[in-house]
Amino acid sequence: MGLLARHPGFRWLWAGQMLSQLGNAVFLIMGLWEIQLRSPLLLAVAGLVMVVPSLLAAVGGVLVDRTDPRRLMLATDVLRGTAVLVGLLALALPGSLIPVIIALLGINSLGTALFGPAENVLLPWLVPPDDLATGNGLYSLTAQLSSAIGSALGGAAIAALGVAVVFGADMASFWLSALAIWLMMRVVSPRPRVVGSPAHGTAPGRMRQDLASGWTSARAIPGLVQLLPLVVVANFAFVAAFTMFPFWVRHMLHASVLSYGLIDASWAAGLVIGSLIVGRFRTLPLRVATAYMFGAQGLLLGVFALLHSPALAAATLLVGGVANGSGNALTFAMMQRLIPEQVRGRVFGLLMTLFGLANPLGALAAGVFLPILPLWWAWALGSLASLAVAAGLNRWIPLDLDAQAPRDTAPATL
């Protein structure tokens, strides 16, 4: 927590996101529960509404590079809070609950497509390079805890408080997050934005040029293009594996629903621990520490695919979650060091879009291949992809990141 004390801008951003993520997790649980009560088939519609806007993260990345990301994040949270307020008022209309929930899920996903690239651009402004891994770990930890606590609160809130109160809490969380971002803007000044050569022509033409320049910039970053397919495959395998996870626990581990909850919780606990301890790897080069974590993750997933004991499966997933939580935070820190500041928004937006494509494809593959392939196929694919990422990091990513990208200075304060 020393990071929060040393860097007030990061502290305000962290506090705001903790609140907004908590409120959003409560709303998500409430929304999906209410939808399935009316019609389980509408869950597919809700899933599509949430996935499609998230694929616009590449466009969001262009906007981040064109504007001050702090102001974009502020506007996004204000608009999402206002949308929830409009939805709350619309509940007075008969039969409006489900359409309103689905619309708000889509608006929130669209906001995330703008907010996500902005976060990744802003974090290196708020903490010095040596603290990036710790900052990403704390940020990831907050998201995981907010999601877990918010999910638990969501079910209780529906029963005890009602839908309208959940709407109000979600609205308040976005506006409180906007307030925190405004306070962050008071202590951290904007940096000069150098987007590169100006694009000419119509707005769609300029957008295409900016998207193309984002891809060109990504290709110039050492190792990124080579690693990208491996990371997408690993993400695809993870989504497929965890989609089939309840079926796996029942038919491979021969365990009960209680065991399923405990085993799933062990993975979540590992993610939390991994996010907490990531700062301990600061004595190692980022590339080395990240490769170690992906290698450990790959080995543990391979072991998990062979286990038939619920206790051993839970222990293996716990350690695997530690490797995954630390590896993800280290990866973001490494990319923030490698990607030049003037194109970070575009490159991170492009990456988020490509990773987002793996989610629906992984879920679809889980259903399609369930009666065809052995149950362990997704875990084995995730294991191989993780090991390939570890090997690729050692082969393609430079050991000295500062020799490849300019070292950011400490955040400017007013």
Beta strands, then each sheet from edge to edge (+ up, - down):
end
